[in-house]
Amino acid sequence: MRFIGIIWRWFWGPTMRFAWGTIILAGFVSGIIFWGGFHTAMEATNTLKFCVSCHEMEQLVFEEYKQSPHYKNASGVRAICSDCHVPHEWGPKVVRKIKASGELWAKFTGKVSTAEKFEAHRWEMANRVWDEMSKTDSRECRNCHSYDAMDFHKQGRRASEKMQEGITDGKTCIDCHKGIAHKMPVDPDAEEYED
């Protein structure tokens, strides 16, 4: 009991200016405020409004996405940019946000500022996303789509066969579903052989 009294007096006892308890409490409150602000900023950058706030996304990518089943479908469920491009788990989400700073750099430097420039880099950008999705076993797709929840009898014959074949072969979603929400890029190497 005496030990608790010593700790209590130290905790609330003064330093040169403030009690240790005041300093610790101020640090705790500051941490909560910082965390709240950080979390709010992370979530604000996950909105559709934020994603299409720049000209390039609004005029190019967003228009393609609006033609996809992720935007409008029979079930009325809409997947937005962050559903496909940002992990739900906190650690991977922070890593993805850090990587996104490179995309902001491309915006600020004008690397993709026109439709022509965007198209010139589309293959590179798409492959970067596809590679990441392959590495994570299409983690973001699986936030909404699950093999266990699929009713193969309600799918078309070909879709049912291909999905079950993909399961058997250990494929990940992006192996077969590239271009599902955006226009397929042209492989610059493939163009050389089309003559």
C-alpha positions as CSV (number, residue, x, y, z in Angstrom):
1,M,0.0,0.0,0.0
2,R,2.9,2.3,0.8
3,F,4.3,1.7,-2.7
4,I,1.1,2.8,-4.3
5,G,1.2,6.0,-2.2
6,I,4.8,6.7,-3.4
7,I,3.8,6.2,-7.0
8,W,0.7,8.4,-6.6
9,R,2.8,11.3,-5.0
10,W,5.3,11.0,-7.8
11,F,2.6,10.9,-10.5
12,W,1.0,14.1,-9.2
13,G,4.1,15.6,-7.7
14,P,5.6,18.6,-9.4
15,T,8.6,18.7,-11.7
16,M,10.1,22.1,-12.2
17,R,6.8,23.5,-13.5
18,F,4.2,20.8,-13.8
19,A,3.1,17.5,-12.2
20,W,4.1,14.4,-14.0
21,G,0.5,13.4,-14.2
22,T,-0.4,16.7,-16.0
23,I,2.4,16.1,-18.5
24,I,1.4,12.5,-19.1
25,L,-2.3,13.4,-19.3
26,A,-1.5,16.3,-21.8
27,G,0.5,13.8,-23.9
28,F,-2.4,11.3,-23.9
29,V,-4.9,13.9,-24.9
30,S,-2.5,15.2,-27.6
31,G,-2.1,11.7,-28.9
32,I,-5.9,11.2,-29.1
33,I,-6.3,14.5,-31.0
34,F,-3.4,13.6,-33.4
35,W,-4.9,10.1,-34.0
36,G,-8.3,11.5,-34.6
37,G,-7.0,14.0,-37.1
38,F,-4.8,11.3,-38.8
39,H,-7.7,8.9,-39.1
40,T,-10.1,11.6,-40.4
41,A,-7.5,12.5,-43.1
42,M,-7.1,8.9,-44.0
43,E,-10.8,8.4,-44.4
44,A,-11.3,11.7,-46.3
45,T,-8.8,10.5,-48.9
46,N,-10.9,7.3,-49.4
47,T,-14.0,9.0,-50.7
48,L,-15.1,9.0,-54.3
49,K,-15.3,12.8,-54.2
50,F,-11.6,13.0,-53.3
51,C,-10.5,10.4,-55.9
52,V,-12.1,12.3,-58.8
53,S,-11.3,15.8,-57.5
54,C,-8.4,16.1,-60.0
55,H,-9.1,16.7,-63.7
56,E,-7.3,13.6,-64.9
57,M,-9.4,11.2,-62.8
58,E,-12.7,13.0,-63.4
59,Q,-12.3,13.3,-67.2
60,L,-10.6,10.0,-68.0
61,V,-10.8,7.2,-65.4
62,F,-14.1,8.2,-63.7
63,E,-15.9,8.1,-67.1
64,E,-14.7,4.6,-67.8
65,Y,-15.6,3.5,-64.3
66,K,-19.2,4.8,-64.7
67,Q,-19.6,2.3,-67.6
68,S,-18.5,-0.7,-65.4
69,P,-20.6,-3.1,-63.3
70,H,-18.8,-1.7,-60.2
71,Y,-20.6,1.6,-60.7
72,K,-24.1,0.4,-61.8
73,N,-25.5,-3.1,-61.5
74,A,-28.6,-5.1,-60.8
75,S,-27.9,-5.4,-57.0
76,G,-27.4,-1.6,-56.5
77,V,-24.0,-2.2,-54.7
78,R,-21.4,0.3,-55.8
79,A,-17.7,-0.2,-55.3
80,I,-15.8,3.1,-55.3
81,C,-12.1,3.7,-56.0
82,S,-10.9,3.0,-52.5
83,D,-12.8,-0.3,-52.4
84,C,-10.5,-1.6,-55.1
85,H,-7.3,0.4,-54.6
86,V,-7.0,0.8,-50.8
87,P,-6.7,-2.1,-48.3
88,H,-9.2,-2.2,-45.4
89,E,-6.6,-3.3,-42.8
90,W,-4.8,-0.4,-41.1
91,G,-1.1,-1.4,-41.7
92,P,-1.5,-2.1,-45.5
93,K,-3.7,1.0,-45.8
94,V,-0.9,3.2,-44.5
95,V,1.6,1.6,-46.8
96,R,-0.8,2.2,-49.8
97,K,-1.3,5.8,-48.8
98,I,2.5,6.3,-48.7
99,K,2.8,4.7,-52.2
100,A,0.0,7.0,-53.4
101,S,2.3,10.0,-52.7
102,G,4.1,8.9,-55.9
103,E,0.9,9.2,-57.8
104,L,0.5,12.7,-56.4
105,W,4.0,13.6,-57.7
106,A,2.9,12.5,-61.2
107,K,-0.1,14.8,-60.8
108,F,2.0,17.8,-59.7
109,T,4.6,17.3,-62.3
110,G,2.1,17.0,-65.1
111,K,3.1,13.5,-66.0
112,V,-0.5,12.5,-66.7
113,S,-2.0,16.0,-67.2
114,T,-3.6,15.4,-70.6
115,A,-5.4,12.4,-72.2
116,E,-2.4,11.8,-74.4
117,K,0.0,11.7,-71.5
118,F,-2.3,9.5,-69.5
119,E,-2.6,7.0,-72.3
120,A,1.1,7.0,-72.8
121,H,1.5,5.9,-69.2
122,R,-1.6,3.7,-68.9
123,W,0.1,0.4,-69.5
124,E,2.8,1.2,-66.9
125,M,0.2,2.3,-64.3
126,A,-2.2,-0.6,-64.9
127,N,0.7,-3.1,-64.6
128,R,1.8,-1.6,-61.3
129,V,-1.8,-2.0,-59.9
130,W,-2.1,-5.6,-61.4
131,D,1.2,-6.6,-59.9
132,E,0.2,-5.3,-56.5
133,M,-3.1,-7.1,-56.7
134,S,-1.4,-10.3,-57.6
135,K,1.1,-10.0,-54.7
136,T,-1.8,-9.6,-52.3
137,D,-4.0,-12.4,-53.8
138,S,-6.5,-9.7,-54.9
139,R,-7.1,-8.8,-51.3
140,E,-9.3,-5.8,-52.2
141,C,-11.5,-7.8,-54.6
142,R,-12.0,-10.4,-51.8
143,N,-13.3,-7.7,-49.4
144,C,-16.6,-8.0,-51.5
145,H,-16.2,-11.2,-53.5
146,S,-15.7,-14.6,-51.9
147,Y,-15.5,-18.0,-53.6
148,D,-17.4,-19.4,-50.5
149,A,-20.3,-17.1,-51.1
150,M,-20.6,-17.8,-54.9
151,D,-23.6,-19.8,-56.1
152,F,-22.2,-21.3,-59.2
153,H,-25.7,-22.5,-60.3
154,K,-26.8,-18.9,-60.5
155,Q,-23.9,-18.0,-62.8
156,G,-23.9,-18.5,-66.5
157,R,-22.4,-21.8,-67.7
158,R,-19.2,-20.3,-68.9
159,A,-18.7,-18.0,-65.9
160,S,-19.4,-20.9,-63.5
161,E,-16.9,-23.2,-65.4
162,K,-14.2,-20.4,-65.5
163,M,-14.6,-19.5,-61.8
164,Q,-14.4,-23.1,-60.7
165,E,-11.4,-23.6,-63.0
166,G,-9.7,-20.5,-61.4
167,I,-10.3,-22.0,-57.9
168,T,-8.8,-25.3,-58.9
169,D,-5.8,-23.6,-60.6
170,G,-5.2,-21.3,-57.6
171,K,-5.7,-18.2,-59.7
172,T,-6.3,-14.8,-58.1
173,C,-9.1,-12.4,-59.3
174,I,-6.9,-10.1,-61.3
175,D,-5.5,-13.0,-63.3
176,C,-8.8,-13.1,-65.3
177,H,-10.5,-9.8,-64.5
178,K,-8.1,-7.1,-65.8
179,G,-10.0,-4.2,-67.3
180,I,-13.1,-4.8,-65.2
181,A,-13.5,-1.2,-64.2
182,H,-11.2,0.7,-66.6
183,K,-10.3,0.5,-70.2
184,M,-7.7,-2.1,-71.0
185,P,-4.4,-0.5,-71.8
186,V,-2.5,-1.2,-75.0
187,D,0.7,-3.2,-74.6
188,P,3.3,-1.1,-76.3
189,D,5.3,-4.2,-77.2
190,A,2.3,-5.9,-78.8
191,E,1.8,-3.0,-81.1
192,E,5.1,-3.6,-82.8
193,Y,3.9,-7.0,-84.1
194,E,0.6,-5.8,-85.4
195,D,2.0,-4.7,-88.8
